[in-house]
Amino acid sequence: MPKLHPYSLLSVLASGSWLTAKRAKLYPLAFLTIQALAYLGLVLAGHGNLDAFGRPIGHRFCELLDCLRVRPGGNAANAYHPIQHHAAQTALWGKEVEYYAWLYPPTALLLVAPLGLLPYLASLFSWLAVTGAAYVATIWKFTPRAEALVPILGFPAAITNVSHGQNAFLSTAIVGIGLLISDRRPIAAGVLLGCLCYKPQLAPMLVIVVLARRDWKMALGAALSIAAQSVMATLLFGSDIWTNFESILPLARSVLEEGLVGFVKMQSVFSAIRLIGGGYSLAYCVQAAVAIAAAILLWRIWRTEASLSLRTGATGAAMLLGTPFILDYDFVLLALPIAALTSEGLRTGFKPYEKSVLAAAWVLPSVARLTAAHANIPLSPEIVLLLLVLIWKRAHADDAACVVAGPETGWTRANQTVRY
C-alpha cells in the first residue's frame, strides 16, 4: 500500500491530527450552549404547555398523554385506539395537535403511569431529569474525566431526546449499566436488561450477547423480569390490554413501511433504502443483511478478551444497526460506543481513523436528518457500521495481545469491568 502524503486528506483523517484536545473541548461546549439557549427560548416564548411554534413542549412526550392519566381499571386501552387517544390529546391542549401514536407494548405503561400523578410540565421535566441523570452516570463510567461532562451533556442525540421528551436516556442507561455489571451480577444484569422490553426491537442483539457469553444466568434474569412485568401489566390494566396492543400493530407496520413519521427522521438501514427510492422488499433484504453482519461482528467481539466497556459499546452500535425501526433520538445509544472507544483510545492511544470516525459519530445526530431531508443522503447506517468495525478491529487486536501475553493475562483482561 503506498504511503500517504503527510498533508493529504486521508492522512489527516487517519491520524485525527485535526481534532486537537482544545477543539474536542470547544466544539461540544459551543454546541451545548447554542442548543440549550435555543431550547430555552422555545419554551419561554411559548404559552402554557405549548412552545413558540404552538407544539406541545417535549412534543413526543405527548404520546404518553392518555397513558399519564391511566389508573388500574381506567382507560389504558385508549392508548391503542388512535381516535380516542387523539381526542384525549386534543382535549388536554385545547386545540388540534399533530397525533403521536402510542406503539409501545403494555409493559411500557408501567413506566409512564406513575407520571400521571404530576401536571404535564412537572411530569415531563421530572422524567427528563431522572432518566437524564441515569444517562450521564452511565456514560461517565466509561470516561470518568471532568472534561468528558460537556461532550456527554452536549451530545446532539441527547439534545434531541430532551426536545422530544423521549425515552432514549432510559434505554441507554439500561443497556449500559446492565452489561457493565453482567460479569459480576449476571442475574441482576438480566433483570435490568429485561426492563428494555418496552423497546422489543432492540432485544435481538442482547440475545446475541447472551449466546456469545453462554450466560444462562443473565438469560434467566431477563426472562423473570419480562414475565413479572407482563403479569403486572395484565393485573393492573386487564387482560384485554394485550388484544388492544395487537390492534395497533398494523399501524406500526404502516409507520415503518410507508414512512408515516418520515424516512428523514428514521435512521435505520431500512429507512435509508426507502429514502433513496427502494421498495420495502429491497429495504427489508438490505436491513436483514446488515443486521446479520452486525450480529456476527457483535458475536466475535463478545468472544474476544476485549474490555467489558468496549464490548458494551459494540452492543449499543449493533442495536442501532439491527432494527428497521429507529429514530434520531434513539441515537443516544450511540453514546455507548463513542464513550467506550474514546476511553480505550485515551488509555492506549488512538488507532488510524478512530478519532475522525468518533467525531463523525458524535456529530451524526445533528446532521443526519438534514442531509436526508435536503440531499436524500442517509448517513447513519454507514457511520454506525464503521464505528462497529473499528471496535471489532480494536477488540481483535486486544484479543491477539492477550494470546501472546498468556492465558493468565488474557483472563484478567477479559474480566476487566467498570466498577459501580
MOTA-V19006 format. One record per residue. N is the residue number from 1. RES is the residue in one letter. PHI is phi as a letter, one per 40 degrees, with the letter a starting at -180 (none if undefined). OMEGA is omega in whole degrees, -180 to 180 (none if undefined). Layout:
BEGIN
N;RES;PHI;OMEGA
N;RES;PHI;OMEGA
END
This chain:
BEGIN
1;M;none;-178
2;P;c;-179
3;K;c;-179
4;L;c;174
5;H;c;-174
6;P;c;-178
7;Y;b;177
8;S;c;-179
9;L;c;-180
10;L;c;179
11;S;c;179
12;V;c;179
13;L;c;-179
14;A;c;-178
15;S;c;-175
16;G;g;-176
17;S;c;-179
18;W;c;-177
19;L;c;179
20;T;c;179
21;A;d;-180
22;K;c;180
23;R;c;180
24;A;c;176
25;K;c;-173
26;L;c;-176
27;Y;c;178
28;P;c;179
29;L;c;179
30;A;c;-180
31;F;c;-180
32;L;c;-179
33;T;c;-179
34;I;c;-177
35;Q;c;179
36;A;c;179
37;L;c;179
38;A;c;-179
39;Y;c;179
40;L;c;179
41;G;c;179
42;L;c;-179
43;V;c;-176
44;L;c;-180
45;A;c;180
46;G;c;-179
47;H;b;-179
48;G;g;180
49;N;c;-178
50;L;b;-180
51;D;c;-175
52;A;c;180
53;F;c;179
54;G;g;177
55;R;c;174
56;P;d;175
57;I;c;-173
58;G;g;-162
59;H;c;177
60;R;c;175
61;F;c;-180
62;C;c;167
63;E;d;-174
64;L;c;-167
65;L;d;-180
66;D;c;-180
67;C;c;-179
68;L;c;-177
69;R;b;-176
70;V;c;175
71;R;b;176
72;P;d;-179
73;G;g;-177
74;G;c;-170
75;N;b;-179
76;A;d;-177
77;A;c;-180
78;N;c;179
79;A;c;-178
80;Y;b;177
81;H;b;-172
82;P;d;-177
83;I;c;179
84;Q;c;-179
85;H;c;179
86;H;c;179
87;A;c;179
88;A;c;178
89;Q;c;-180
90;T;c;180
91;A;c;-179
92;L;c;-176
93;W;c;-178
94;G;g;179
95;K;a;178
96;E;c;178
97;V;b;177
98;E;d;-177
99;Y;c;175
100;Y;b;-174
101;A;c;175
102;W;c;-174
103;L;b;-177
104;Y;c;177
105;P;c;-176
106;P;d;179
107;T;c;179
108;A;c;178
109;L;c;179
110;L;c;-180
111;L;c;-170
112;V;c;-176
113;A;d;180
114;P;c;-179
115;L;c;179
116;G;c;178
117;L;c;-176
118;L;b;171
119;P;c;-171
120;Y;d;-175
121;L;c;177
122;A;c;178
123;S;c;-180
124;L;d;-175
125;F;c;174
126;S;c;178
127;W;d;-178
128;L;c;-179
129;A;c;-177
130;V;c;-179
131;T;c;177
132;G;c;177
133;A;c;178
134;A;c;177
135;Y;c;-179
136;V;c;180
137;A;c;-180
138;T;c;-178
139;I;c;178
140;W;c;-180
141;K;c;178
142;F;c;-176
143;T;b;-177
144;P;c;179
145;R;b;-178
146;A;d;-177
147;E;c;180
148;A;c;-173
149;L;c;-179
150;V;c;175
151;P;c;178
152;I;c;-179
153;L;c;-176
154;G;c;179
155;F;d;-174
156;P;d;179
157;A;c;178
158;A;c;178
159;I;c;178
160;T;c;179
161;N;c;178
162;V;c;-177
163;S;c;178
164;H;c;-176
165;G;g;-170
166;Q;c;-169
167;N;b;-175
168;A;c;174
169;F;d;-178
170;L;c;179
171;S;d;-179
172;T;c;179
173;A;c;-180
174;I;c;-179
175;V;c;-177
176;G;c;-178
177;I;c;-179
178;G;d;-179
179;L;c;-179
180;L;c;179
181;I;c;-171
182;S;c;179
183;D;c;-174
184;R;c;-177
185;R;b;-173
186;P;c;-180
187;I;c;178
188;A;c;178
189;A;c;178
190;G;c;178
191;V;d;-180
192;L;c;-179
193;L;c;176
194;G;c;178
195;C;c;178
196;L;c;-177
197;C;c;173
198;Y;c;174
199;K;b;-173
200;P;c;-179
201;Q;c;179
202;L;c;-172
203;A;c;-175
204;P;d;-179
205;M;c;174
206;L;c;175
207;V;c;177
208;I;d;179
209;V;c;-179
210;V;c;-179
211;L;c;180
212;A;c;180
213;R;c;-171
214;R;f;-176
215;D;c;-176
216;W;c;175
217;K;c;178
218;M;c;178
219;A;c;179
220;L;c;179
221;G;d;179
222;A;c;-180
223;A;c;179
224;L;c;-180
225;S;c;-179
226;I;c;180
227;A;c;-180
228;A;c;179
229;Q;c;-180
230;S;c;179
231;V;c;-178
232;M;c;179
233;A;c;179
234;T;c;-179
235;L;c;-176
236;L;c;-171
237;F;b;178
238;G;g;-177
239;S;c;180
240;D;c;-178
241;I;c;180
242;W;c;176
243;T;c;178
244;N;c;177
245;F;c;180
246;E;c;-178
247;S;c;-178
248;I;c;-175
249;L;c;175
250;P;d;177
251;L;c;178
252;A;d;178
253;R;c;178
254;S;c;178
255;V;d;-180
256;L;c;-170
257;E;c;-178
258;E;c;177
259;G;g;-177
260;L;c;175
261;V;c;-180
262;G;g;179
263;F;c;178
264;V;c;179
265;K;c;179
266;M;c;-171
267;Q;b;-177
268;S;c;173
269;V;c;178
270;F;d;-178
271;S;c;178
272;A;c;179
273;I;c;179
274;R;c;-179
275;L;c;-178
276;I;c;172
277;G;h;179
278;G;c;177
279;G;c;-176
280;Y;c;175
281;S;c;176
282;L;c;-179
283;A;c;178
284;Y;c;-178
285;C;c;-180
286;V;c;177
287;Q;d;-180
288;A;c;-180
289;A;c;-180
290;V;c;178
291;A;c;178
292;I;c;178
293;A;c;179
294;A;c;179
295;A;c;178
296;I;c;178
297;L;c;-180
298;L;c;177
299;W;d;-177
300;R;c;179
301;I;c;-180
302;W;c;176
303;R;c;179
304;T;c;178
305;E;c;-180
306;A;c;-180
307;S;c;180
308;L;c;179
309;S;c;179
310;L;c;178
311;R;c;176
312;T;c;178
313;G;c;178
314;A;c;180
315;T;c;178
316;G;d;179
317;A;c;-179
318;A;c;178
319;M;c;-179
320;L;c;180
321;L;c;-170
322;G;c;-177
323;T;b;176
324;P;c;-176
325;F;b;178
326;I;a;-179
327;L;b;-171
328;D;c;178
329;Y;c;176
330;D;c;-179
331;F;c;167
332;V;d;176
333;L;d;-180
334;L;c;177
335;A;c;-179
336;L;c;178
337;P;c;178
338;I;c;-179
339;A;c;-178
340;A;c;-178
341;L;c;176
342;T;c;179
343;S;c;179
344;E;c;-180
345;G;c;178
346;L;c;-177
347;R;c;-174
348;T;b;-177
349;G;h;-178
350;F;c;177
351;K;c;-178
352;P;d;175
353;Y;g;-176
354;E;c;-178
355;K;c;-179
356;S;c;178
357;V;c;177
358;L;c;178
359;A;c;179
360;A;c;180
361;A;c;-180
362;W;c;-178
363;V;c;-171
364;L;d;-176
365;P;c;-179
366;S;c;-176
367;V;b;-173
368;A;d;-179
369;R;c;-179
370;L;c;-179
371;T;c;178
372;A;c;-176
373;A;c;-171
374;H;b;-179
375;A;b;-176
376;N;f;180
377;I;b;176
378;P;c;-176
379;L;b;-167
380;S;c;-176
381;P;d;-178
382;E;c;-176
383;I;c;180
384;V;c;178
385;L;c;178
386;L;c;178
387;L;c;179
388;L;c;178
389;V;c;178
390;L;c;176
391;I;c;178
392;W;c;179
393;K;c;179
394;R;c;179
395;A;c;178
396;H;c;178
397;A;c;178
398;D;c;-179
399;D;c;179
400;A;c;179
401;A;c;180
402;C;c;179
403;V;c;179
404;V;c;-177
405;A;c;179
406;G;h;-174
407;P;c;-177
408;E;c;177
409;T;c;180
410;G;c;179
411;W;c;-179
412;T;c;-179
413;R;c;-177
414;A;c;-176
415;N;b;175
416;Q;c;-178
417;T;b;173
418;V;c;-172
419;R;c;175
420;Y;b;none
END
